[in-house]
């Protein structure tokens, strides 16, 4: 009797479970299909949660066959078109290259493929390197430390570290774009100020001697040509990293009037005479112009004065001071000029290794914030530092973390930080040449998004849910729609064919 009674209970439970499942399946979800995660489907999805329960995890869903009545629908508006994207990436500094070279060849290739491969990885597509040293180089140097531009030559840092790494990256992603920026001119080109014009033999601060403007323009040409000779094309340059910062370990002050004179009458003619079509981005510094009133709207002042439209593409910005709304202001004044974002850091001062905080803030302010304010490229600072925040130099940033940090005790254990994820979530689905497009419909104060149309006939959406609750979101491109439960405190990237 006991056995028979248990069997009856089991049968009753099964019937009830079937009824509940059937009822749940048939309930009105507004035409939303709740599809389980799969490896393949119409839509490729990448998810990262701020607690790392999903670590750039790949999923897929299929298009829904139901009518879409979901109240949480984001509708793509491809006829509303904004900027064309160049790419996303990080700075491949001397320190980064040194750390990569300490890895085994197998581990290094695995990491670089994960980072740069368009087919096997994130497909990061834009990197920044220094012209001469940066504050994350193995020493202080330029490529012409002996007076006389005829003494130009690449150094061991380029030949032994930077160039081999870039060549390996190019073997993985031949279409990678490279931006070059100098932290300082050769010291023999420096003066203390533009009034006294006294020699200034220091890596830090000083100004470019007008008598050497032509030499410095030739320095850029020779540097670009030296990399070209190694099979490395330089897509763009900035005339000076952080031109209003006198205090970096390697630095050079260059106000807007100096940059106008140098670029207009020296750098542009030198590039053209050498038949180089390298793009020039002005400024390359903070949203707030380091609170120098006479430097406000730095690139706008140069545009107003008249500058070459063929090579001077636009302006570059960092976010160490001020607000990203400055990008909208500059775009509004010169909408035909391009904007790129070229540097931001995480470190001990902003809880840089705490993904629970940084993933949300950095995705909102750096990744989506700059893209939605007209930037066509987004580049963060060091791709890789070691577990001691180096190699670094006195006078530079000794409190910075990398987009990833590698354990110095074994050069194999890697910690991926927020900057790696925010760039990867863009580069994995938004490809060079994509156009940012409009969206309409669902809006929530905790959700941020950008939508794109790629050149290969795919759509891409990158979405941040900064809320503490998950939400079922439907995306609709007019021909297809699908739904996915967006986890709390997460970044999610989608890509699908039209």
C-alpha positions in Angstrom: 0.0 0.0 0.0 2.8 2.4 0.9 4.5 1.8 -2.5 1.2 2.3 -4.4 0.5 5.6 -2.4 4.0 6.9 -3.3 3.4 6.1 -6.9 0.2 8.0 -6.9 1.9 11.0 -5.4 4.6 10.8 -8.1 2.0 10.6 -10.8 0.1 13.5 -9.4 3.2 15.6 -9.1 4.1 14.8 -12.7 0.6 15.9 -13.9 0.8 19.1 -11.8 4.3 19.9 -13.1 3.2 19.3 -16.7 0.2 21.6 -16.1 2.4 24.3 -14.7 4.9 24.0 -17.5 2.2 24.1 -20.1 0.5 27.1 -18.5 3.8 28.9 -18.2 4.6 28.2 -21.8 1.2 29.5 -23.0 1.1 32.6 -20.8 1.0 36.0 -22.6 4.6 37.3 -22.8 3.7 40.0 -25.3 5.1 37.9 -28.1 8.4 37.4 -26.3 10.2 34.1 -26.7 12.4 33.2 -23.7 15.0 31.1 -25.5 17.6 29.1 -23.6 21.3 29.9 -24.1 22.9 28.1 -27.1 26.2 28.1 -28.8 24.8 28.9 -32.3 21.8 30.9 -33.5 20.7 33.9 -35.5 22.2 36.3 -33.0 25.6 36.1 -31.4 25.8 37.5 -27.9 28.6 38.2 -25.4 27.9 38.8 -21.7 30.1 40.1 -18.9 28.7 40.6 -15.4 30.4 42.8 -12.9 30.8 39.8 -10.5 32.4 37.7 -13.2 29.7 35.0 -13.1 29.8 35.6 -16.9 33.2 36.5 -18.2 32.8 37.6 -21.8 30.7 34.5 -22.2 29.4 33.7 -25.6 25.7 32.8 -26.2 23.3 32.7 -29.1 19.6 33.0 -29.7 17.3 32.7 -32.7 14.9 35.3 -34.1 11.4 35.1 -32.8 8.6 33.9 -35.0 5.9 35.5 -32.8 4.5 39.0 -33.3 6.4 41.5 -31.1 4.3 43.2 -28.4 7.0 43.5 -25.8 7.0 46.7 -23.8 10.8 46.5 -23.4 11.6 46.7 -27.1 14.5 48.6 -28.4 13.9 49.4 -32.1 16.8 50.1 -34.4 16.5 53.2 -36.6 19.1 52.6 -39.4 18.0 55.8 -41.3 19.3 57.9 -38.4 23.0 57.8 -39.0 25.9 59.3 -37.0 29.7 58.8 -37.3 31.6 56.0 -39.0 33.7 53.9 -36.6 37.5 53.4 -37.0 38.0 51.0 -34.1 38.7 50.3 -30.5 41.8 49.2 -28.6 44.5 50.0 -26.1 48.0 51.5 -25.9 50.8 49.0 -26.8 53.4 50.8 -24.7 57.1 49.8 -24.2 56.0 48.4 -20.8 53.2 46.4 -22.4 55.6 45.0 -25.1 58.2 44.1 -22.4 55.6 42.1 -20.4 54.3 40.4 -23.5 57.9 39.4 -24.5 58.4 37.7 -21.0 55.5 35.3 -21.8 56.1 32.0 -23.6 55.6 32.3 -27.3 52.6 30.0 -27.0 50.9 32.0 -24.2 51.6 35.3 -25.9 50.1 34.2 -29.2 47.1 32.9 -27.3 46.5 36.2 -25.5 47.1 38.3 -28.7 44.6 36.2 -30.7 42.1 36.5 -27.9 42.5 40.2 -28.0 43.0 41.1 -31.7 41.7 38.3 -33.9 38.5 39.2 -35.7 37.6 35.6 -36.0 39.0 33.9 -32.9 38.8 36.8 -30.4 37.6 40.3 -29.5 38.9 41.8 -32.7 40.4 44.9 -31.1 41.2 47.2 -34.1 43.0 50.4 -33.0 46.2 50.7 -31.0 48.3 53.6 -29.8 52.1 53.6 -29.5 54.5 56.3 -28.4 56.8 58.2 -30.7 59.9 57.8 -28.6 59.3 57.1 -24.9 56.2 57.5 -22.8 55.9 57.3 -19.1 55.5 53.5 -19.6 58.7 52.9 -21.4 61.8 51.1 -20.2 63.9 54.3 -20.2 63.6 58.0 -21.2 64.6 58.4 -24.8 63.7 59.8 -28.2 64.7 58.5 -31.6 67.1 61.4 -32.0 68.9 62.1 -28.8 72.1 63.3 -30.4 71.7 66.9 -31.8 71.0 67.0 -35.5 68.0 65.4 -37.3 70.5 63.3 -39.4 71.1 61.3 -36.2 67.5 59.9 -36.2 67.3 56.2 -35.6 65.0 53.6 -33.9 66.2 52.4 -30.5 66.4 49.0 -28.8 62.9 49.6 -27.3 61.4 49.7 -30.8 63.6 47.1 -32.3 63.5 44.5 -29.5 60.1 45.0 -28.0 57.6 47.3 -29.8 58.1 46.2 -33.4 58.2 42.5 -32.8 54.9 42.7 -30.8 53.2 44.9 -33.5 54.3 42.5 -36.2 52.7 39.6 -34.3 49.5 41.6 -33.8 49.5 42.4 -37.6 49.9 38.7 -38.3 46.7 38.2 -36.4 44.8 41.3 -37.5 46.4 42.8 -40.7 43.9 45.7 -40.7 44.8 47.0 -37.2 45.0 50.8 -37.1 48.0 52.4 -35.4 48.1 55.9 -33.8 51.5 57.4 -32.8 51.9 60.1 -30.2 55.1 61.7 -28.8 55.5 62.5 -25.1 58.4 64.8 -25.7 60.6 66.1 -28.5 64.3 65.5 -28.4 65.8 67.6 -25.6 68.1 69.5 -27.9 64.9 70.9 -29.6 63.6 72.3 -26.3 63.7 75.8 -24.8 62.6 77.0 -21.4 60.0 79.4 -22.8 59.2 81.2 -26.0 60.5 84.6 -24.7 64.0 83.7 -23.4 64.6 80.8 -25.8 67.2 79.3 -23.5 68.2 75.6 -24.0 66.1 73.3 -21.7 67.9 70.0 -21.3 65.1 68.1 -19.5 62.8 65.3 -20.4 60.0 67.0 -18.4 58.3 70.2 -19.5 59.9 72.8 -21.8 58.6 74.0 -25.1 59.6 73.3 -28.7 62.1 75.8 -30.1 60.5 77.5 -33.1 63.9 77.2 -34.8 63.5 73.5 -34.7 59.9 73.2 -36.0 61.1 72.0 -39.3 63.4 69.5 -37.7 60.6 68.1 -35.5 58.4 67.7 -38.5 61.1 65.8 -40.2 61.4 63.7 -37.0 57.7 62.6 -37.5 58.3 61.8 -41.2 61.4 59.7 -40.4 59.6 57.9 -37.6 56.6 57.0 -39.9 59.0 55.9 -42.6 61.0 53.8 -40.3 57.9 51.8 -39.2 56.8 51.6 -42.9 60.1 50.0 -43.7 59.2 47.3 -41.1 55.9 46.7 -42.9 54.0 48.7 -40.2 51.7 51.4 -41.5 51.0 54.4 -39.2 47.4 55.3 -39.7 47.4 58.5 -37.6 49.4 60.7 -35.2 48.9 63.4 -32.7 51.4 66.3 -32.6 51.8 66.0 -28.8 50.5 63.8 -26.0 48.9 66.0 -23.3 50.3 69.3 -24.6 49.1 71.2 -21.5 50.7 68.8 -19.0 54.2 70.0 -18.0 54.6 67.5 -15.2 54.8 64.0 -16.8 58.1 62.2 -16.7 58.4 62.9 -20.4 56.5 65.9 -21.5 56.4 69.1 -23.6 54.1 72.1 -23.3 52.5 73.1 -26.6 49.7 75.7 -26.5 47.2 75.9 -29.3 49.0 78.7 -31.1 52.3 76.7 -31.1 50.4 73.6 -32.3 48.8 75.7 -35.1 52.2 77.0 -36.3 53.9 73.6 -36.0 51.1 71.6 -37.7 50.1 74.1 -40.4 53.4 75.3 -41.6 55.7 72.4 -40.8 54.1 69.0 -40.1 51.5 69.0 -42.9 53.9 70.2 -45.6 56.5 67.7 -44.4 54.0 64.8 -44.6 52.8 65.9 -48.0 56.3 66.3 -49.3 57.0 62.7 -48.3 53.8 61.5 -49.9 52.4 60.3 -46.5 48.7 60.4 -45.9 48.9 59.8 -42.2 46.0 61.5 -40.4 46.6 64.2 -37.8 44.5 64.6 -34.7 45.0 67.8 -32.7 45.1 68.3 -29.0 45.1 64.8 -27.4 44.3 66.0 -23.8 41.6 66.6 -21.3 38.0 67.7 -21.7 38.6 70.7 -19.4 41.9 71.9 -21.0 43.5 71.6 -17.6 41.4 74.7 -16.5 43.6 77.0 -18.7 41.2 79.7 -19.9 43.4 80.7 -22.8 43.4 77.1 -24.0 39.7 76.4 -23.9 38.3 75.0 -27.2 42.0 74.3 -28.2 41.2 72.5 -31.4 38.4 74.9 -32.3 40.8 77.8 -32.1 43.1 76.0 -34.6 40.2 75.3 -36.9 39.1 78.9 -36.7 42.6 80.1 -37.6 42.6 77.8 -40.7 44.2 74.4 -41.0 44.7 71.8 -43.7 41.4 69.8 -44.2 43.1 66.9 -46.0 45.4 65.6 -43.3 44.1 67.3 -40.1 41.2 64.9 -39.5 40.0 66.2 -36.1 40.9 66.2 -32.4 41.7 63.6 -29.7 40.6 63.7 -26.0 41.4 62.2 -22.6 39.1 62.2 -19.6 41.4 63.0 -16.7 39.6 66.4 -16.2 36.2 67.7 -17.3 33.2 65.9 -18.7 32.5 64.0 -21.9 29.8 66.6 -22.8 32.8 68.6 -24.2 32.8 66.3 -27.1 29.3 67.3 -28.0 30.3 71.0 -27.8 33.3 70.5 -30.1 31.2 68.4 -32.6 28.5 71.1 -32.6 31.0 73.8 -33.5 32.8 71.7 -36.2 30.6 68.8 -37.1 32.7 67.9 -40.2 35.8 67.3 -38.0 36.4 63.9 -36.4 36.7 63.1 -32.7 38.6 60.2 -31.2 39.2 59.2 -27.6 42.8 58.2 -26.9 43.5 57.7 -23.2 41.9 56.9 -19.9 43.4 55.0 -16.9 42.4 52.8 -14.1 44.6 52.6 -10.9 44.8 52.6 -7.2 43.0 56.0 -7.0 39.7 54.7 -8.6 39.6 51.1 -7.3 40.8 50.1 -10.7 40.9 46.3 -10.2 37.3 46.3 -8.7 35.3 45.1 -11.6 32.0 45.4 -9.6 32.5 49.2 -9.7 34.7 49.8 -12.7 32.8 47.7 -15.3 29.7 49.8 -14.9 31.3 53.2 -14.6 33.9 52.7 -17.4 31.3 51.3 -19.8 29.0 54.2 -19.2 31.6 57.1 -19.2 34.4 55.8 -21.5 33.0 53.3 -24.0 29.4 54.2 -24.6 29.8 57.8 -23.4 32.4 58.7 -25.9 30.8 56.8 -28.8 27.5 58.3 -28.2 29.2 61.7 -28.2 30.6 61.3 -31.7 34.0 59.6 -31.1 34.9 57.2 -33.9 37.7 55.5 -32.1 38.1 54.6 -28.4 41.6 53.7 -27.0 42.4 53.1 -23.4 45.9 53.2 -21.8 48.3 50.3 -21.3 47.1 47.0 -22.7 49.2 45.0 -20.2 51.1 45.9 -17.1 52.6 43.5 -14.5 51.3 42.8 -11.1 53.5 45.5 -9.6 52.0 48.1 -12.0 55.0 48.2 -14.2 57.5 48.4 -15.6 57.1 52.1 -14.7 59.4 55.0 -14.1 59.8 57.6 -11.4 57.9 60.7 -12.4 55.3 58.8 -14.5 52.3 56.9 -13.3 53.3 54.4 -10.7 49.7 53.7 -9.6 48.2 52.6 -12.9 46.7 49.2 -13.7 46.6 47.8 -17.2 43.6 46.7 -19.2 45.0 43.4 -18.1 47.6 42.7 -15.5 50.1 39.8 -15.7 51.6 38.1 -12.7 55.3 39.1 -12.6 56.1 35.8 -10.7 55.2 33.6 -13.7 54.3 35.9 -16.6 51.3 33.6 -17.4 48.5 34.4 -14.9 46.4 37.2 -16.3 43.8 39.4 -14.5 41.4 41.0 -16.9 40.2 44.5 -15.8 37.4 46.7 -16.8 39.2 48.4 -19.7 39.7 45.0 -21.4 36.0 44.2 -21.2 34.7 47.6 -22.3 36.9 47.6 -25.4 36.2 44.0 -26.1 32.4 44.4 -25.9 32.7 47.1 -28.6 35.3 45.6 -30.9 33.7 42.1 -30.9 30.5 43.2 -32.6 31.3 46.7 -34.0 33.7 46.5 -36.9 35.8 49.2 -38.6 33.6 51.1 -41.1 30.4 50.5 -39.0 28.0 53.4 -38.8 26.4 54.3 -35.5 22.6 54.4 -36.0 19.6 55.6 -33.9 17.3 53.7 -31.6 13.9 54.3 -30.2 11.5 52.6 -27.8 12.5 51.2 -24.4 14.3 53.6 -22.2 15.4 53.2 -18.6 17.7 55.4 -16.5 19.9 52.4 -15.7 20.3 51.2 -19.3 22.8 52.7 -21.8 23.3 51.6 -25.4 24.7 52.2 -28.8 23.6 50.6 -32.1 25.5 50.2 -35.3 25.2 48.9 -38.9 28.4 47.0 -40.0 29.6 47.0 -43.6 29.1 43.2 -43.9 25.3 43.4 -43.6 25.1 42.9 -39.8 23.6 45.0 -37.0 25.4 45.4 -33.7 24.1 46.6 -30.3 26.2 47.2 -27.1 24.1 47.5 -24.0 24.8 48.3 -20.4 22.4 47.3 -17.6 23.6 49.2 -14.5 20.5 48.2 -12.5 20.5 45.6 -9.7 17.8 43.6 -11.5 17.8 41.6 -14.7 15.4 42.5 -17.5 14.1 40.8 -20.6 15.0 43.1 -23.5 13.7 42.7 -27.0 15.7 44.1 -30.0 13.8 44.8 -33.3 15.4 45.8 -36.6 12.1 46.0 -38.5 12.6 42.7 -40.2 13.6 40.5 -37.2 13.2 40.6 -33.4 14.5 38.5 -30.5 14.6 38.7 -26.8 17.3 38.0 -24.2 17.3 38.3 -20.4 20.0 40.9 -19.7 21.6 40.2 -16.3 21.9 42.7 -13.5 25.0 44.8 -13.5 26.2 43.6 -16.9 27.4 44.5 -20.4 26.0 42.6 -23.3 26.9 42.8 -27.0 24.8 41.5 -29.9 25.4 41.0 -33.6 23.2 39.5 -36.2 22.6 39.6 -40.0 19.9 41.8 -41.3 
